[in-house]
């Protein structure tokens, strides 16, 4: 079955794949997750706001992002962000953003739409009486959300947030279309250089499976622990 399968090309490329490719992928995942959760939480609070225009703006953004293919958004931001950056600072020409920061901005804004809906569900799962209790203690809306509602919402939604992060980790492989050297992109370069596409893409699939499946098991254990606490 493995006749002619060159394991040596994988061994020779391990340093490059993990030092360059996997570091890029994990860094992008961490930054996009952090930014996406923060921005998504703000969007969730906007969607639940009593101000109709604020809720409409947030809802329109979420629906727009969730209706577009991610690869299209990646291309769009990759070519548009330099012009927006140049316009913001008053430069006469587009600024050099680079593939990495274009990818960070893209995934942060795209994933925020999904984190928003997760956090909105988490906020709505908190009994309304706790909000009124916060007001009775003299807290304003933002203090009530920050000190009472959001901590409980984060705990309730943590498994789902981590599941979405696993999906984010897998989706980062799409940045190779803008020539970014993520894990898949690094493997593609090696595969094209040594004409070993089967070996490299099989290895990439195995690594993604191991990482994603291991994280999914951790999420399952976390769900069980949260269920016990409840």
C-alpha positions in Angstrom: 0.0 0.0 0.0 2.8 2.4 0.9 5.1 1.3 -2.0 6.9 4.4 -3.3 5.7 6.5 -0.4 8.5 8.8 0.6 8.5 9.3 4.3 11.9 10.9 4.1 10.5 14.1 2.5 8.3 14.5 5.5 11.1 14.0 8.0 13.3 16.5 6.1 10.5 19.2 6.1 9.3 18.9 9.7 11.4 21.9 10.9 10.1 24.1 8.2 6.5 22.9 8.5 6.2 23.5 12.2 8.6 26.3 12.7 7.2 28.4 9.9 3.8 27.0 8.9 2.3 25.8 12.2 3.6 28.8 14.2 1.8 31.1 11.6 -1.4 29.0 11.9 -1.5 28.9 15.7 -0.6 32.6 16.0 -3.4 33.6 13.5 -5.8 31.3 15.3 -5.0 32.8 18.8 -5.2 36.5 17.6 -8.4 35.9 15.6 -10.0 34.1 18.4 -9.2 36.8 20.9 -10.2 39.6 18.7 -13.3 37.8 17.4 -14.6 37.0 20.9 -14.1 40.6 22.0 -15.7 42.1 18.9 -18.3 39.4 18.9 -19.3 40.1 22.5 -19.7 43.8 21.6 -21.8 42.9 18.6 -24.0 40.6 20.8 -24.6 43.4 23.3 -25.5 45.7 20.4 -27.9 43.2 19.0 -29.6 42.9 22.4 -29.7 46.7 22.9 -33.0 48.5 23.3 -31.8 51.0 20.7 -33.3 49.8 17.5 -30.8 51.4 15.2 -27.9 49.9 17.1 -29.5 46.4 17.0 -30.2 46.8 13.3 -26.6 47.8 12.5 -25.2 44.8 14.4 -27.7 42.4 12.9 -26.9 43.6 9.4 -23.2 43.1 9.9 -23.7 39.6 11.4 -26.0 38.5 8.6 -23.7 39.9 5.9 -20.6 38.1 7.2 -22.5 34.8 7.7 -23.8 35.0 4.2 -20.5 35.4 2.4 -17.9 32.6 1.6 -14.8 33.0 3.8 -12.4 32.7 0.8 -14.2 35.6 -0.8 -13.8 37.7 2.3 -10.1 36.8 2.5 -9.5 38.1 -1.0 -11.7 41.1 -0.4 -9.8 42.2 2.7 -6.4 41.3 1.3 -6.9 43.8 -1.6 -9.0 46.4 0.2 -7.3 46.8 3.6 -4.2 48.5 2.2 -6.4 51.2 0.6 -8.5 51.7 3.7 -5.3 52.0 5.8 -3.9 54.5 3.4 -7.1 56.5 3.4 -7.2 56.5 7.3 -3.7 57.9 7.6 -4.0 60.2 4.6 -1.3 58.5 2.6 -1.1 59.1 -1.1 -0.8 55.3 -1.9 -2.0 52.1 -0.3 0.0 51.0 2.8 1.8 47.7 2.9 -0.2 45.5 5.3 1.1 42.1 4.4 -0.6 38.7 4.2 -0.4 38.0 7.9 -2.2 41.2 9.2 -4.7 41.0 6.4 -5.5 37.5 7.5 -5.7 38.6 11.2 -8.2 41.4 10.3 -10.2 39.2 8.0 -10.6 36.3 10.4 -11.3 38.6 13.4 -14.1 40.4 11.6 -15.5 37.2 10.0 -15.4 35.1 13.1 -16.8 37.9 15.2 -20.2 37.3 13.5 -20.2 33.7 14.7 -18.9 34.4 18.2 -21.6 37.1 18.4 -24.4 34.6 17.9 -22.8 32.3 20.5 -22.5 35.1 23.0 -26.0 36.3 22.3 -27.4 32.9 23.2 -25.2 32.8 26.3 -26.4 36.2 27.5 -30.1 35.3 26.8 -29.6 32.1 28.8 -29.0 34.1 32.0 -32.3 34.7 33.9 -33.6 38.2 33.5 -34.0 38.5 37.2 -30.2 38.7 37.6 -30.2 41.8 35.5 -32.9 43.5 37.6 -30.9 42.4 40.7 -27.9 44.3 39.3 -29.9 47.4 38.7 -31.3 47.1 42.3 -27.8 47.1 43.6 -27.2 50.4 41.8 -25.2 49.0 38.9 -25.7 50.5 35.4 -26.2 48.5 32.2 -22.5 48.1 31.4 -21.6 47.2 35.0 -24.4 44.7 35.2 -23.3 43.0 32.0 -19.6 43.0 32.9 -19.9 41.9 36.5 -22.9 39.6 36.5 -24.2 38.5 33.1 -21.1 38.1 30.9 -19.0 36.0 33.4 -21.9 33.5 33.6 -22.6 33.7 29.8 -18.9 32.9 29.1 -19.0 29.9 31.4 -22.2 28.6 29.8 -20.9 29.1 26.3 -17.2 28.2 26.8 -17.5 24.7 25.1 -19.3 26.2 22.1 -16.7 29.0 21.9 -13.9 26.5 21.9 -15.7 24.4 19.2 -15.9 27.5 17.0 -12.2 28.1 17.6 -11.5 24.6 16.4 -13.4 25.5 13.2 -11.4 28.7 13.0 -8.1 26.7 13.3 -9.2 24.5 10.3 -10.4 27.5 8.3 -7.0 29.3 8.6 -5.8 26.9 5.9 -7.6 29.1 3.4 -5.0 31.8 3.7 -2.7 29.9 1.4 -4.8 31.4 -1.4 -3.1 34.8 -0.7 0.3 33.1 -0.6 0.6 33.2 3.2 2.8 30.5 4.6 0.5 28.7 7.0 0.8 25.0 7.8 -1.0 24.0 4.6 0.8 26.6 2.6 4.2 25.5 3.8 3.3 21.9 2.9 2.2 22.9 -0.5 5.5 24.6 -1.2 7.4 21.5 -0.2 5.1 19.3 -2.2 5.5 21.4 -5.4 9.3 21.7 -4.9 9.8 17.9 -4.4 6.9 16.7 -6.4 5.5 14.8 -3.4 1.9 16.0 -3.2 0.5 12.8 -1.9 2.9 12.5 1.0 2.7 16.1 2.1 -1.0 16.5 1.8 -1.6 13.2 3.6 0.7 14.4 6.4 -1.1 17.7 6.7 -4.5 15.9 6.9 -3.2 13.7 9.7 -1.8 16.6 11.7 -5.1 18.6 11.3 -7.1 15.6 12.4 -4.9 14.9 15.5 -5.0 18.5 16.6 -8.8 19.0 16.0 -9.8 15.7 17.4 -7.7 16.2 20.6 -9.2 19.6 21.1 -12.7 18.2 20.6 -12.1 15.7 23.3 -11.0 18.5 25.7 -14.2 20.4 24.8 -16.2 17.2 25.6 -14.5 16.9 29.0 -15.2 20.6 29.7 -18.9 20.2 28.8 -19.1 17.3 31.3 -17.5 19.4 34.0 -19.8 22.4 33.4 -22.8 20.0 33.5 -21.6 18.8 37.0 -21.2 22.3 38.3 -24.7 23.1 37.2 
